[in-house]
Every structure is written in C-alpha cells, then in structure tokens.
Amino acid sequence: MSEAPPEWSDRLRQVFRDPPAVAPPSAPDHHPGLALELAEERAAIMEHDGGLTRRRAEALAYQAHGLKPPRSE
C-alpha cells in the first residue's frame, strides 16, 4: 500500500509552480544599514548567478528590501 505524500510536498510543488515575484525583505525596518548591505549582497548574487545586469539586479534587490534603488551613473 502506498503512503500519502506529506502535506509540505504539495506546498513545495505550489511554491515552485508559482514563485513569489519578489522575496520578502530579510532585514527589519529599524536597521537601514543592514538592509542596505543585504540589498547589495542580493544584487550581486542576482547579477552573478541570475545573469541580470547590475542595474536591474540592484533595482530588484533594493525593492525587495524596501529601499530606493541607487541612482544610475
């Protein structure tokens, strides 16, 4: 007799089928320096691993952390 898969497996399949557009921020609002550092790290990862341009990666990362993107040079 086959066992039913755990409930989390259905949720996991749903998350991969419909991933969130932007990950929630991981830094509290009362730590703006930490939020900036995490946004820069996230942008670097998205640029390197995701193949995004630096400008696009920064825009998405800063948005995810509730920050205004840096000005373009």
Contact map, one row per residue, 1 for C-alpha under 8 A:
1110000000000000000000000000000000000000000000000000000000000000000000000
1111000000000000000000000000000000000000000000000000000000000000000000000
1111100000000000000000000000000000000000000000000000000000000000000000000
0111110000000000000000000000000000000000000000000000000000000000000000000
0011111010000000000000000000000000000000000000000000000000000000000000000
0001111111000000000000000000000000000000000000000000000000000000000000000
0000111111100000000000000000000000000000000000000000000000000000000000000
0000011111110000000000000000000000000000000000000000000000000000000000000
0000111111111000000000000000000000000000000000000000000000000000000000000
0000011111111100000000000000000000000000000000000000000000000000000000000
0000001111111110000000000000000000000000000000000000000000000000000000000
0000000111111111000000000000000000000000000000000000000000000000000000000
0000000011111111100000000000000000000000000000000000000000000000000000000
0000000001111111111000000000000000000000000000000000000000000000000000000
0000000000111111111100000000000000000000000000000000000000000000000000000
0000000000011111111000000000000000000000000000000000000000000000000000000
0000000000001111111000000000000000000000000000000000000000000000000000000
0000000000000111111100000000000000000000000000000000000000000000000000000
0000000000000111111110000000000000000000000000000000000000000000000000000
0000000000000010011111100000000000000000000000000000000000000000000000000
0000000000000000001111100000000000000000000000000000000000000000000000000
0000000000000000000111110000000000000000000000000000000000010001000000000
0000000000000000000111111000000000000000000000000000000000000001000000000
0000000000000000000001111100000000000000000000000000000000000001100000000
0000000000000000000000111111000000000000000000000000000000000001110000000
0000000000000000000000011111000000100100000000000000000000000000100000000
0000000000000000000000001111101001100100000000000000000000000000100000000
0000000000000000000000001111111100100000000000000000000000000000000000000
0000000000000000000000000011111100100000000000000000000000000000000000000
0000000000000000000000000001111100000000000000000000000000000000000000000
0000000000000000000000000011111111100000000000000000000000000000000000000
0000000000000000000000000001111111110000000000000000000000000000000000000
0000000000000000000000000000001111111000000000000000000000000000000000000
0000000000000000000000000010001111111100000000000000000000000000000000000
0000000000000000000000000111101111111110000000000000000000000000101000000
0000000000000000000000000000000111111111000000000000000000000100101000000
0000000000000000000000000000000011111111100000000000000000000000000000000
0000000000000000000000000110000001111111110000000000000000000000100000000
0000000000000000000000000000000000111111111000000000000001001101100000000
0000000000000000000000000000000000011111111100000000000001001100000000000
0000000000000000000000000000000000001111111110000000000000000000000000000
0000000000000000000000000000000000000111111111000000000010001000000000000
0000000000000000000000000000000000000011111111100000010011011100000000000
0000000000000000000000000000000000000001111111110000010011000000000000000
0000000000000000000000000000000000000000111111111100000000000000000000000
0000000000000000000000000000000000000000011111111111000010000000000000000
0000000000000000000000000000000000000000001111111111110010000000000000000
0000000000000000000000000000000000000000000111111111000000000000000000000
0000000000000000000000000000000000000000000011111110000000000000000000000
0000000000000000000000000000000000000000000011111111000000000000000000000
0000000000000000000000000000000000000000000001111111100000000000000000000
0000000000000000000000000000000000000000000001110111110110000000000000000
0000000000000000000000000000000000000000000000100011111110000000000000000
0000000000000000000000000000000000000000001100100001111111000000000000000
0000000000000000000000000000000000000000000000000000111111100000000000010
0000000000000000000000000000000000000000000000000001111111110000000000000
0000000000000000000000000000000000000000011101100001111111111000000000000
0000000000000000000000000000000000000011001100000000011111111100000011000
0000000000000000000000000000000000000000000000000000001111111110000111000
0000000000000000000001000000000000000000001000000000000111111111000000000
0000000000000000000000000000000000000011011000000000000011111111100000000
0000000000000000000000000000000000010011001000000000000001111111111110000
0000000000000000000000000000000000000000000000000000000000111111111110000
0000000000000000000001111000000000000010000000000000000000011111111000000
0000000000000000000000011110000000110110000000000000000000001111111000000
0000000000000000000000001000000000000000000000000000000000000111111100000
0000000000000000000000000000000000110000000000000000000000000111111110000
0000000000000000000000000000000000000000000000000000000000100110011111000
0000000000000000000000000000000000000000000000000000000001100110001111100
0000000000000000000000000000000000000000000000000000000001100000000111110
0000000000000000000000000000000000000000000000000000000000000000000011111
0000000000000000000000000000000000000000000000000000001000000000000001111
0000000000000000000000000000000000000000000000000000000000000000000000111
